[in-house]
């Protein structure tokens, strides 16, 4: 399907808008703290849409509709698990993390872990930074692979050209705009995504003659489409729902909680975020349903790749210019995730690793430019990794998501909710969780144990949690400073619930 000049023009307009937003954020970024955390001044709507857009990536517009198109609603268990996980993350992690990270003056997840456990060895911060560096390099690479595939299939470019276009534009607005650039563009991209996921299925339903003919078309093609259990297994459902566990440990998502203006706004953020997520996931599901009916009615428009159902419907049902705007939703999903991950990976490289090695104090402006150099380095390494293209997009995303869920998820929860977590417990759990994910993903012992694939986040999360608790109990020594910080955080959260003025305010 050839690309119209109108469609190309719409994509170029989208790119220009993203760069312009990045330049706007550049003028609001004065120092390293602004570059990495936006000065903790996000309102709940911005934080929620930014977290949602940074989370979903191209899976929402291509992977999920394609899986549903091919196999039916049985493939929606991942979406169910993710929605539940996102809600629990906003409900139990967001407000407490916002208060605690300000109390200990932490602007990254590794610095929070170090300050929370009073780790004087600095080893916890280094291990955390390395985990972020390794898994996010794979994650950013998956976005570049998706960008290359998108341009190759939609515009007929080479894979390498498409990858470099997406990487280059994302790098420009992230390099200069930092956290605020990534966040502001995420909001725009989140709006494009949800509007597109509502418009495409709506127009497709109208095109097939309404809801009734759509259902008839689905039944003619796949009578068992609506079953949540046909073809499912217990291990398969557990693996799919377990994706929700990953939310607790995703640095590019929970850093949005840290950047809220105060913890009270987490409630509004949860409503915005989950509302956006329900609308978006519902749109993806109905896109698959309407696509089945449409291509059944129009066999002349053969769909060769189920993951292209959203793309093909957009180009068939809309004027080329508006089709380009809708297609930019896929780029929005890809680029919003990449930009957020670049900033967090840069923070790990500069804030959590370079400072540990150099042992020097730098001025705020020098730190700011170090952060930009970190983004550039991460982007270059990810481009090199993506150019090899020895794994699928879903494989890369699933591996990185499991890595953070298994290594960071239990440590985040224990840091916020359990007083006795120690630095050695956190280190042991984190290393064991990461190694388990690596080992399980490479050698797949799950096949021998269960007869089918068990997603590696399940054993990784369990091993990390158990080992962190056991080692913490063995190494725990009462620390008045840690207990005071924990008690102060709980007291401040209680004051929020009672409607009192918070004890700490952002200057």
Buried (B, 14 or more C-beta within 10 A) or exposed (E): BEBBEEBBEBBEBBBEBBBEBBBBBBEBBEBBBBBBBBBBBBEBBBBBBBBBBBBBBBBBBBBBBBBBBBBBBBBBBBBBBBBBBBBBBBEBBBBBBBBBBBBBEBBBBBBBBBBBBBBEEBBBBBBBBBBBBBBBBBBBBBBBBBBBBBBBBBBEBEBBBBBBBBBEBBBBBBBBBBBBBBBBBBBBBBBBBBBBBBBBBBBBBEBBEEEEBBBBBBBEEBEEBBEBEBEBEEBBBBBBBBBBBBBBBBBBBBBBBBBBBBBBBBBBBBBBBBEBBBBBBBBBBBBBBBBBBBBBBEEEEEBEEBBBBBBBBBBBBBEBBBBBBBBBBBBBBBBBBBBBBBBBBBBBBBBBBBBBEEEEEBEEEEBBBBBBBBBBBBBEBBBEBBBEBEBEBBBBBBBBBBBBBBBBBBBBBBBBEBBBBBBBBBBBBBBBBBBBBBBBBEEBEBEEEBEEEBBBBBBBBBBBBBBBBEBBEEEBEEBEEBEEBBEBBBEBBEBBEEEEEBEEEEE
